[in-house]
Amino acid sequence: MPYFQGVFGKIFYVKRGKGFPIILIPGMGASHQEWFQQFPTLSKHCQVISLDNAGSGKSVHPDCEISIEQMAEDVHRLMQHLKLEKVALVGSSMGGLIAQHCLEKWPEKISGLVLSATFGHVDQHIMQILGPLLRSRQSTKVRIHNVLPLMLSAQFIKEHPAIVRHYAQKAEKFAAPREVLQKQVRAVLNFTPHPIRRTHTIPIMIFAGSEDPITPPKMAHELQKRYPQATLHIFEGAKHLLHVERAKEFNEMVQYFIRVCCHSES
């Protein structure tokens, strides 16, 4: 299986397709399997790569605390491992924080960012959402079942039971142990963004679900103020897992973004 040496140990990754490289960075507690609706489509047009963040999936489960900065360093090491000159990053939720840190630390490596269901800084709302996870003693199966209504709209859950079941099964199979997940929670809560570089001209696309209770649209609008060059798209009726719930639209927009904004490197 493909691994590379990350900050804390072995980090698992997957790679499909050829062409311009894009790295899909999963959210909190999630693995590369979160992108199961992206790999088949995007890999027809690009080289699609994803990894399991430290503490998730098949990657090392550190005994010590971890940080967004260290998980971003793992993404950078993945670029070095694969000898990638330039990449586009697609980050969901916590993955969006990791992608933003990569942009601030290694801007010369980044051709574009897609920031999905994420935010620019931790506020009271995020603390209220994530705080209970630090005290939770629920099993993985119960936790995933309980958060589904926050992640996917009721209509999607009703109309696409096979997709929901696939997502839930993979999420349970590759979930981090509770104490490791809580380290990722603390990593998010302790995240402090770098001062923004006003010289940034790198293309950025921001996605948000209109009904997302975790990262509501107001957070996307605030994020756009941080990156004035960014374009913002609201997925009407969708919740947090935009790339699962609105996969076709999500994939088409990412393909367009890569083709238009990153064509000079493709």
C-alpha positions in Angstrom: 0.0 0.0 0.0 1.3 3.5 -0.7 2.6 5.4 2.3 5.1 8.3 2.9 6.8 9.5 6.0 4.8 12.2 7.7 5.4 14.3 10.7 4.3 11.5 13.1 4.9 8.4 11.0 3.4 6.7 8.0 0.7 8.6 6.1 -1.5 6.6 3.7 -2.4 8.1 0.3 -4.2 7.0 -2.9 -3.6 8.2 -6.4 -5.7 7.8 -9.6 -5.6 9.2 -13.1 -3.1 11.3 -15.1 -2.8 15.0 -15.8 -2.8 18.1 -13.6 -2.5 17.0 -9.9 -5.2 17.8 -7.4 -5.0 16.8 -3.7 -8.3 16.1 -1.9 -7.9 16.8 1.8 -10.6 15.2 4.0 -12.3 16.7 7.0 -12.2 15.9 10.7 -12.2 12.2 11.5 -12.6 11.3 7.8 -10.4 9.4 5.4 -9.7 9.3 1.7 -12.9 7.3 1.4 -14.8 10.5 2.0 -14.1 11.4 -1.7 -15.6 8.2 -3.1 -17.8 10.3 -5.5 -14.9 12.3 -6.7 -12.3 9.8 -7.7 -14.2 8.1 -10.6 -15.1 11.3 -12.2 -12.2 13.6 -11.6 -9.6 11.0 -12.3 -10.8 10.9 -15.9 -9.4 14.4 -16.3 -6.7 14.9 -13.7 -4.3 13.1 -11.4 -6.4 12.8 -8.3 -4.7 12.3 -4.9 -6.0 12.0 -1.4 -4.5 11.1 2.0 -5.6 10.1 5.4 -4.7 12.9 7.8 -2.7 11.9 10.8 -5.1 10.3 13.2 -7.5 9.0 10.6 -8.0 6.0 8.4 -4.9 3.9 7.6 -2.4 6.7 8.7 -0.5 6.8 11.9 -2.6 7.5 15.1 -0.2 9.8 17.1 0.1 9.4 20.8 0.7 13.1 21.2 -1.3 16.2 20.3 -1.5 17.2 16.6 -2.0 20.5 14.8 -3.4 21.9 11.6 0.1 23.1 10.8 1.5 19.6 11.2 -1.2 18.1 9.0 -0.4 20.7 6.4 3.2 19.7 6.6 2.1 16.2 5.8 0.4 17.5 2.6 3.6 19.3 1.7 5.6 16.1 2.3 3.1 14.3 0.0 3.9 16.8 -2.7 7.6 16.2 -2.2 7.2 12.4 -2.1 5.3 12.5 -5.5 7.7 15.2 -6.9 4.8 17.5 -7.7 5.8 21.0 -8.9 2.4 22.5 -8.6 -1.0 21.3 -7.3 -4.5 22.4 -6.7 -5.9 21.7 -3.3 -9.5 20.8 -2.5 -10.2 20.8 1.2 -13.5 20.0 3.0 -14.2 21.4 6.5 -11.0 20.8 8.5 -9.3 20.0 5.2 -10.1 23.5 4.2 -8.0 24.8 7.1 -5.2 22.5 6.1 -5.4 23.8 2.5 -5.3 27.5 3.7 -2.2 26.8 5.8 -0.5 25.2 2.8 -1.3 28.3 0.8 0.3 30.6 3.4 3.3 28.4 3.9 4.1 27.2 0.4 2.3 29.6 -2.1 4.8 28.7 -4.8 3.4 25.1 -4.9 -0.3 26.0 -5.1 -2.1 26.8 -8.4 -5.5 27.0 -6.9 -7.7 26.3 -3.8 -11.2 24.9 -3.5 -12.5 25.5 0.0 -15.6 23.5 0.8 -17.8 23.9 3.9 -15.0 25.5 5.9 -14.0 28.8 7.6 -11.1 31.1 8.1 -10.9 31.3 11.9 -12.5 29.7 15.0 -15.4 31.6 16.5 -18.0 30.9 19.2 -20.2 28.9 16.8 -17.4 26.5 15.9 -16.5 26.1 19.6 -20.2 25.3 20.4 -20.3 22.7 17.5 -17.1 20.9 18.4 -17.0 21.3 22.1 -19.4 18.3 22.7 -17.1 16.0 20.8 -14.4 16.5 23.5 -16.8 15.1 26.1 -18.5 12.5 24.0 -18.3 8.8 24.9 -20.4 7.5 22.0 -19.3 4.6 19.9 -18.1 5.4 16.4 -21.3 3.9 14.9 -23.6 5.9 17.1 -21.6 9.1 16.6 -21.8 8.7 12.8 -25.5 8.0 12.9 -26.2 11.0 15.1 -24.2 13.5 13.0 -25.7 12.4 9.6 -28.6 14.9 9.9 -26.0 17.7 10.2 -23.9 16.4 7.3 -26.6 15.6 4.7 -30.1 17.1 4.1 -33.2 15.1 5.1 -34.2 15.0 1.4 -30.9 13.5 0.3 -30.9 10.9 3.1 -34.4 9.9 2.0 -33.9 9.8 -1.7 -30.4 8.3 -1.8 -30.2 5.6 0.8 -27.5 3.6 -1.0 -25.1 6.5 -1.1 -25.8 7.4 2.5 -25.3 3.8 3.5 -22.0 3.6 1.6 -20.8 6.8 3.2 -21.7 5.7 6.7 -20.2 2.2 6.3 -16.9 3.6 5.1 -16.9 6.4 7.7 -17.3 3.8 10.4 -14.7 1.4 8.9 -12.0 4.1 8.6 -12.9 6.2 11.6 -10.3 7.3 14.1 -10.6 6.1 17.7 -12.4 8.5 19.9 -9.3 9.8 21.7 -7.5 10.4 18.4 -10.5 12.1 16.9 -10.5 14.4 19.9 -7.0 15.4 19.1 -8.2 16.5 15.6 -10.9 18.5 17.4 -8.4 20.2 19.6 -6.2 20.9 16.5 -9.1 22.8 14.9 -10.0 24.7 18.1 -6.4 25.7 18.5 -5.9 26.8 14.9 -4.7 30.3 14.4 -4.6 31.5 10.8 -1.6 33.3 9.4 -1.9 36.9 8.5 -3.2 37.0 5.0 -0.8 37.9 2.2 -2.4 40.6 0.3 -0.2 39.8 -2.7 -2.0 36.5 -3.2 -3.4 36.2 -6.7 -4.0 32.4 -6.6 -7.5 31.5 -7.8 -9.8 30.3 -5.0 -13.3 28.9 -5.1 -15.4 28.7 -1.9 -18.3 26.4 -1.6 -21.0 26.4 1.1 -24.3 24.6 1.7 -27.3 26.9 2.3 -28.6 24.7 5.1 -25.2 23.7 6.6 -25.5 24.0 10.4 -21.8 23.3 11.0 -20.3 25.9 8.6 -23.2 28.1 7.6 -23.1 30.4 4.6 -22.2 33.5 6.7 -18.8 31.8 7.4 -18.2 31.4 3.7 -18.9 35.1 3.2 -16.4 35.9 5.9 -13.9 33.6 4.3 -14.4 35.4 1.0 -13.5 38.7 2.7 -10.2 37.0 3.7 -9.6 36.1 0.0 -11.1 38.9 -2.1 -10.1 37.2 -5.3 -12.2 34.1 -4.4 -15.5 33.2 -6.0 -18.3 31.9 -3.8 -20.9 29.4 -4.7 -23.8 28.4 -2.5 -25.4 25.0 -3.0 -29.0 25.6 -2.3 -30.7 23.1 0.1 -27.4 21.3 0.9 -25.7 20.7 4.2 -22.1 20.0 5.2 -20.9 17.2 2.9 -21.4 19.0 -0.4 -19.1 16.7 -2.3 -21.3 13.7 -1.3 -24.8 15.4 -1.5 -24.2 17.4 -4.6 -21.4 15.3 -6.2 -22.3 15.9 -9.9 -22.4 19.7 -9.5 -19.4 19.7 -7.2 -17.3 17.7 -9.6 -18.3 19.8 -12.6 -17.3 23.0 -10.8 -14.0 21.5 -9.7 -13.3 20.4 -13.3 -14.1 23.8 -14.6 -11.9 25.4 -11.9 -8.9 23.2 -12.8 -9.4 23.7 -16.6 -9.8 27.5 -16.4 -7.7 28.5 -13.5 -4.9 26.0 -13.6 -4.6 25.4 -17.3 -1.2 26.9 -17.6 0.3 24.1 -15.5 -1.9 21.3 -17.0 
